[in-house]
Amino acid sequence: MSNIQVEPYIPDEDYDNPAMVTDFYEFSMANSLFMHGYKDTIMVFNMFFRDNPDDGGYAISCGQQKLLRFLKNYHFTDFDIQWLLTKGMSPEFCEYLRNYKWKGDVYMLREGTVCYPQVPMVRIECDMVGAVLIETYLLQTMNFHSLIATKATRITGLNTKTPRNVMEFGTRRAQGMSAGNDGAYAAILGGCIGTANCLAEMKYGPDVKAVGTVAHSYIEFFPTEMDAFRAYAETYPENVSLLLDTYSIFDSGLPHLIQLDDELITKYPNDSNKRVKSARIDSGDLARGYKRLRRALDEAGKPYIKLVASNSLDEKKMANMELYEHAKFDFYGVGEKLVTSATDPVFGGVYKLVAVKEKDGSYTPKMKCSDSSSKAVIPGKLMAWRVFDEEGKGQCDIISLDTEVIENGKPVEIVNLDSDAFERRKTIIPNHVEKILIPHMLNGEIVLDLPDIRAKKEYVKEQLQYRVWESELRTEMPHKHYVDLTPAVAKLREELYEKLHGGII
């Protein structure tokens, strides 16, 4: 290693390069491997997760589009190189990074695909540097997007086939700006109809629609609540939505709402669009409030006024109001419980080395064993398949070697990954089977047309409605989706575990 003079590094709070969203140990490893002559070695990593959020029966794979944009624009700047030199990285390695472009292969589930533990969501095959240094960004992106998209399907009722009109209101309590933007995007894929986040619509377009009306401060600013209501109606006569609980929902908000709507009818007798459209309550007993408001508005001849609820809502609170008190609001605003997935805030995706490509083109399997056999990685360059039953619903997922082929109508032997399964080995004849790990990038180039947000949102909805067993969608004690291995994968895993760990899985 040659000696060079390192210029002082001066921090810059405005600097931002996603390639540097990297745990330092990734640079330490990559630099060491580089200096030992492995810069051109091809490595295969799988990203997968071990448990569904909220002890549910499924998850939604999300974040693929952002990951592709990251890899397509992957680069290091002079500022990055300067800092790396101050951290002890070799000059040779740093010079290599200066002109580095990401040229690997990416196989992934399609964005929005229903997914299950242990089944690869992402398979990366790339030269050593490109495989090692992207771990943190990949996990951050896939974990967070998948977590929020999954939570959103539960909050919007897609899993229980009780759809709700939910607006994502969580930006102000998200864990930072990027979480607010990414959370809004993922929430829309999970079934939300809008977001309070303006930047999210500017970034992703009108399918991530920014919505909202007023806060309590607007009402408080005016001398009276009625003054505030009139001012808002004068500004937005075709979009009058009122907040009723600044002072008192029933002693103040409700009578003023009725009075304002009557004034609009008088002022615009021939324009039914200029009426009060909706009213929101953000405190108190929401279910009781809904029933009293709905009854009062209907009796006043105003059934067209929709009711909106907010205030620390989640899927359980909404389900309880709807099921036990028959109080189903027309719209819901859900904030921190959605954008932070408060009931289960970590999507435990991991990124593990599973194979190294040799000079002759073969792949040497790699495996983390662990003293816990449940955490033993499934080694080898793998492919994932989904078998569908006669009704078109996912029956099981099969993890095979990449070279294996599973065909419709042909018997295939499978080994249940669950060691507690009563019947671990069986032969099935797939009615219909699909490869679910599909190429997204080859040699650093995107190789498929990415659907728009609306299409991905519909894809999520369609799967939960028609392509997943209802027992997997239960909110309590859901059926555990079958995940199976081919005999070749099971044998490889067992033999490698015994060789490396000295035991049997």
Buried (B, 14 or more C-beta within 10 A) or exposed (E): EEEEEBEEEEEEEEEEBBBBBBEEEBBBBBBEBBBEEBBEBBBBBBBBBEBBBBEBBBBBBBBBBBBBBBBEEBBBBEBBBBBBBEEEBBBBBBEBBEEBEBBBBBBBBBBBBBBBBBBBBBBBBBBBBBBBBBBBBBBBBBBBBBBBBBBBBBBBBBBBEBEBBBBBBBBEBBEEEBBBBBBBBBBBBBBBBBBBBEBBBEEBEEBBBBBBBBEBEBBEEBEEBBEBBBBBBEEBBEEBBBBBBBBEBBEBBBBBBBEBBBBBBEEBEEEEEBBBBBBBBBEBBBBEBBBBBBEBBEEBEBEEBBBBBBBEBBBEBBBEBBEEBEBBBBBBBBBBBBBBBBBBEEBBBBBBBBBBBEEEEEBEBBBBBEEEBEEBBBBBBBBBBBBBEEEEBBBBBBBBBBEBEBEEEEEBBBBBBBEEBEEBEEEBEBBEBBBBBBBBBBEBEBEEEBBEBEEBBBBBBEBBEEBBBBEBBBBEEBBBBBBBBBBBBBEBBBBBBEEBBEEEB
